[in-house]
Amino acid sequence: MANPRALDKRRKSIRNIKKITRTMELIATARFKKAMDRAAAATAYTDRITQVVADLAMAGLEVSHPLLEEHADVKSSALLVLTANRGLCGGYNGNVIRMAARLRTELMELTPEFVMDVTGKRGISGFKFRDIELNQTFLQFDDQPAFADVEQIADVYLQQYIAGELDRLDVVYTQFHSIARQTATVETLLPMGSLVDAPEATAESRAKSLYEFVPSATSILEEVVPTSFKVKLFKCFLDSAVSEQIARMVAMKSATENANEMIKNLSMTYNRARQSKITGEIMEVIGGVEALEG
C-alpha cells in the first residue's frame, strides 16, 4: 500500500501546478481577445487595399509595378518562419517547424541561393537542433507585434526583390480561421501578382468606377503596392499571435483538466491508504489488548 504522506505531498504538488496552468489559461484568454481584434481589423484593411488595386485595373489602367512582376529566372528565395518565444502551447510551434523544414528542402532544390529567417525562440532552437543554418533571427515579436517592427523586415525584402537580389519570398505561419480552427500555412508574398488576379472589367464596369485618382493612378499605385505587401506580412504576424494564444489557452485548459483528474484519483488512493493504515493500527491495538488480557 502506498504511503499516505507521499500521496498527500504529490497531491499538493499537483494542486500547485493546477493553479499555474489555470492562471496561464486565463492570461492566454485575455491576450487572445486583444490579438483577435487586431487581426480582424488588419483583415479588413488588407482586403480594402487589395480592392483599391483591383479598382485600378477596372479603371482600364495598365497595372504595372516591380513587385507585381515575376522574375523570369528564379535563382534566389527566402523563407520566413513565424514561431513563438514561449512554449506550453501544444503543437503550435512543432507544426510550423515541420512544415518549414519540408518547404526548405523543396526550395533548396528549386533555387541555387536560399536563406531562412526565423522569428521566435522556439523556432530558432528547433532549427538549431536540426543543424539548419539560419540567416536572420528575430526575438522582438510577442502577442502584440508592432507594425513598425514588421515594416523594417518588409522594407528589406522589398529592396532585395526590386534590386533583383531576391526572386521569391515564402512565409510559414499559423493562419487564423476561427477559434476552433488554425492551420500551419505557407503563403508566397513575393511576387505579388495575386493582387491583380481579378476578373477583367468590362467597359460598363469601368464606366461605373467609384474612384477618381488624384494626382494619378500611377502615383497611387506606387504607394499602394508596397503598403499592401507590408500589411499582408503584418497580417501573418497577427494571425500567428492569435493562433499562439488560442493554442496556449487550449493546452492549459487541457492541463488543468488533467490535473483535476489526477487530484481526484490521488485523493481516492490517499483515502484508501489512510483507511488501511488506520485499520491496521486499530488491529494492532486490539491485538495488544488481547495479549494483555491473555
N, C-alpha and C positions, 0 to 999 in steps of 0.2 A: 504493500500500500504506500502511496506517495506521501511525502512529508507535508503535513498541513501548513507548516510555516513557510516552506519553499513555494507551495502553491499560492499562498496569500501574497508572498513577495512578488511572484510573477504576475499575479492579477493586478496588483498595484502598479507595476511597471507598464502593463498594457493599458491601464486606465490613463496613465500619464501620456502615453503615445496617442491614445484616442483624443485627448484634449488638443494635442498638437495638430493632428490630422483634421479635426473639426474646425479649428481656427484657420488652418490653411484653406480649407474648403470655403469658409465664409469670405476670406480675403480674395480668393480667386473669383468668387461670385461677384463681389463688388467691383473688382477690376474688369471683369468680363463685360459688365453693363456699360462702363465708360468706353471700353475699347470697341464694343459693338456700335455705339452711337457714332464714333469717329469713322468707323469703316462704312457705315451706312451713308454718312454724309459724303465721304470720298467716292463712293459708288455713283451717287447722283451727279457729282461734279465731273467724274471721268466720262460718264455717259453723255453729259451735255457737251463737253469739249469734242468728243467723237462726232456728235451730231453737227457741230459747227463745221468740222472738216467735210462732212457729207454734204452740208448745205453749200459749201464752196464748190463742190463737184456739181451739185444740182443747178448752180447758177451758170453753168456752161463754161466754167473756167478750167484751165489746164492746171490740175493739182500736181505740182512738182516740187519736191524737196529732197535734199540728200538723204534724209533719214527714212524716206519712204521708198527709196530705190534699193533694190537688191544688188549686191556686188556680183559681178559676173563670175569671178573666181574666189570661192570661199576658202581662204588659207588659214585664217586665224579665228578662233572662237573663244568665248569666255563663258564661264558658268558661275552664277551667283547662287549660293545656298543659304537659306534663311533658317536658322535654328535658334534655340533658346539659350539664355545664360544659366538657367537653372533646370534641374531635373524634377522628379516626382510628378510627371505629367503623362504617365502611361507610355504609349508608343509614339507620341508626338515627334520626338527627335529621331528615334530609330527609323521611322517610316521615311522621313525626308533624307536621312543619311544614306539609306539603302537605295532609294531612287536616284539620288545624285551620283552614287558610286556606279550604278549601271549606265547612266547617261554619260558620265565621264569616259567610260570605256568606249562608248559609241562615238563620241565627239573626237576622241584621240585618234580613232581610225579614219574619221572623215576629214579632219583638218590637221595639217602639219604642226601648227602652232596652237597650243591650248593652255589656258590658265584657269585656275579655280579660286574664287573668292568666297569666304565664309563669314557669316555673322553668327555670334553666339558661342559661348564657351563649350557647350555640349557638342556642337558640330566640329569645332576646332580640335577638341580632344579625340573625338570619334575618328576623324580622318588621320590624325597623327598616329593613333593606334593602328590604323591600317597602312601606315607608312606612305601616305599620299601627300605629295608636296602641295603646299598652298601658296598662292600668290599674295593675297591680301587677307587680313583678318580684321573684323570689327567687333567691338565689345560694347559700344555705346547705346545699343538698341535694347529696349526692355518692353514693358507692357504699353508704353505710350511713346512710340517712335516719333521724333520731331521731323517735320518736313525739311527743315534746314539741313539736318544731317543726311537725309536721303538725297537731297538735291546735290550735295557735294559729290556723292558717289555717282549720281546720274550725270553730272557735268563731265566727269572723267570719261565715262562710256560714250557720251555724245561726241566729245572731241576726238576720241580714238576712232569712232566709226566714220565721222566726216573726213578725218585725215587718212582713212584707208588702213589704219593700224588694226582695226577690228572689223570683222565681217559678219559676226553673229553673236548675239547675247541671249542666253537662256537663263531663266530664274526657276529654281526649285524651291517651293514653299508649300505651306498647308493652306489650301483655299477654303474660305468660309462660305458654306452654302446656307446652313441653318444651324440652330442649336443642336440638332440631332445628327448633323452630317458635316464633316470636314474631311477633306481628302488631300493627300500629298499630290502636288500637281507640278507639271513642267509647262512653262509659258515662254515662248520666244518673243522678246520685246524689241529686238533689232534684227532685221529691218522692220520698220513699222508699216509695211504695206497693208496690214489688216485695217488700218484706219480708213482707207478708201475703198474697201471691199463692199461697197453698197451698190444696189441695183442702179443701172443707168437711168438718169432722169429724162423724162420726156420733155418736149418743148412746152407743153402745158404746165408741167410741174415747175419748170424753170421760171415760167412767167409768174407763178404764184409764190415765188421765193419771198420769205418774210424778212429778209435781211437786205440792207443797203450797206456796202462795205466802204468805210471811210478810214484812212485816205484811199486804200485799195485793198482788194482781196489778197494780192500777193504779199503785201507787207504784213497783213494779219496772219497769213499762213506761216510766215517766218517766226511769229511768236507762238502760234497755237500748237504747231507740231512738237517743238521741244518741250513745251509745257505739258502737252498730252503724255509724252514719254515719262516725264518726271512724276506726273500724277499716277500713271499706271504702275510705276515702280513703287511709289508710296503706298498705293492700294495693296500691293503684295505684302509690304511690311505690316500694314494694318490688319490684313487678313491673318497673317501669321500670329500677330499679337492676340487677336480674338481667339483663334483656334488653340493657342497655348493655354489661355486661361480656362477655356472650356475643358480641355484635356486634363488640366490640373484639378479643376473642380470635380470632374467625374472620377478621377483617380483617388482623390482624397475622400470623396463620399464613399467609394467602394472600400477604402482602407478603414474608414470609421465604422462601416457596417461589419466588416470582418473583425474589427476589434470588439465590437459588441457581441458578436457570436463567440469569440474566444473567451471573453469575460464570462459569458453565460455558461459555457462548457466548463471553464475552470472553477466557477462557483459551485456547480454541481459536483465536480470531482472533489473540491475542497470540503464541501458539506459531508460527502460520503466518507472521506478520510477522517474528518473531525469526529463524525459519529462513530466510526470504527474505533478510533483511538479512545473516545470516552467509554464505549462499551468494553474495550479491553481493560481500561483502568478500573471500571466497576467490577468486572470479573475477578481482577486481582485482589480488590478489597474483599469481595465475598469469599474468595479462596483463603485469604489471610484470616478472616473471621472464623471460618470453619476450621482452620488449622488450630487456632487458639482454643476453640471450644472442644475440639477433639483431644 
